[in-house]
Amino acid sequence: MKKSKEFIKLKTPFIDSDKTWDTYPRPQFKRNSYMQLNGEWELFLLDGSILSKIGVIKVPFPPESDLSNIKKSLPKNCKWIYKKVFSVEEGFIDHKTLLSFGAVDQIATIKLNGVELYVNYGGYSKFTVDVTNNIKVGENVLEVIVTDSLDPDLGYGKQRVKRGGMWYTPISGIWQTVFLESVPKDYIESIKITPSLDGVTLFVKGGADQKSLYVDGIDSPITFSGDSYTLKIQNPKTWSPENPHLYYFTIKSGEDEVKSYFALRTLSINTMDGKEVICLNDKPYFFNGVLDQGYYPDGIYTPASPDGFKYDISLMKSMGFNTIRKHIKVEPDLFYYYCDLLGIIVFQDMVNSGKYHYLAETVLPNVLSQRNIERRASKRRSDFFEAHSYQMMDSLYNHPCVCYYTIFNEGWGQHDSDNYYQKFKSYDPTRVYDTTSGWFEKKKSDVDSKHIYFRKIKAKQKTRPLVISEYGGYVYKIDGHCFNPFKKYGYRTFKTQSDLLAAFDNLITNQIIPCVKNGLNGAILTQLSDVEDEINGLVTYDRQVVKLDVKDIKNLNDKIYSEFEKRF
């Protein structure tokens, strides 16, 4: 009898109610006038001129996912049409009404009550539409028309139509929260938070000229005029993974009120004994992390609930890691909030674009140590990459956890990298920039960044801070918890848990720690979880089985920190 080659339906343990995404989506910019539009929407397929109803989809889960209730991919040259009928009470509408989307993959046209209002390009960008002139008291009809051809000019992450190996199931459509807010005429549009070690400067866009600032722990409100205010903190507590202290505050401006938080945290690159070192809060720091793809078997791009984010972060912290490298995917605000709150640093990748060339971008760099290839990009692709990167940097600026940006990964879509380094570093000088993670180094970067999988790790600092931004990739299969029981992807395979632990011990003790002695400033292990064919995670894809004892991993990580501290 021929064996069926179907993928196993895996479930994560993160659903605990029917309202899995009712959490306020923007903890750093929170208003009381909030109306969530997640939940059941009608979903239609437009194929040419033929419109067919597919069913009722559960937003914010992408249609390809089990949790969406649709479990279908978008056919080529077709469009999804989402439809939501919702009612608004008279007391909700103020002077202005704003409709916000966390992310829609890949091109979204927004219509309200039959009027087209906005078109958004890019599957990882949040956007807000002013619907004041189109929304009404009573029943409203919201439509989102989605086109997604995996256009390589617009950025696509690890998605691929022909998934397999290090490429994963593509998604389309709405995959983050949709919500409404009602605001006064002069409303606060944004708050930009720039911290120091003993205070913070707030830049407030919009609102009335006079503002009142209420900070938890400070008895009296602070009144100021204009768009900025610098607050000095008595007995300041800095933010770090070891002590993730947050200061919560409220700004009132005219009739508008926004709740937020800040942390006191700085990043710098200092010279010590003739070598550069990345410092957190002016102290040398070892960034010890894991690669995180941000995939879940039941929701694909979207965990069953925000508890999925909290589980991943908390598990890595319990293992002694202090950093997560978010791999070419931009998450909902809640992910970064939990990193701020629980205390873990984020190395954030910018989203790759351009077509991938296996021979040129993976084989040659490893076989021939070829490090100078850089292709040209079309104006459309380069313009979008730059604009989307600025947009991401703006949206993440206030999060203390975000300390480091990766511009290009392993040459994927790499172009004009030195120029991007200059632009991005000037735009936000408060972060560390890894221009070319892995190989194809050019002249300008804050760090020397290497991926080492296929040979013994031997790395020594030259002048710039040295980061091994990917290593490991060890495979250990847990039967019953694999998405694809017929294929596996990784770099070394182990049959028993004891063999896997021995290999990790050897990797840390005999390879990473000697590099720490030679100037290593950070290391990123591949990876947090299994993802589809890749079974090289510390936890299974369904987050049901942790492959090694948490204490064993923490003991190895403690050895790394101990060795790093000896240098200073």
Summary of the structure (lengths in Angstrom):
residues: 568
radius of gyration: 23.8
end to end distance: 64.7
largest distance: 77.9
contacts: 1907
relative contact order: 0.12
helix: 18%
strand: 37%
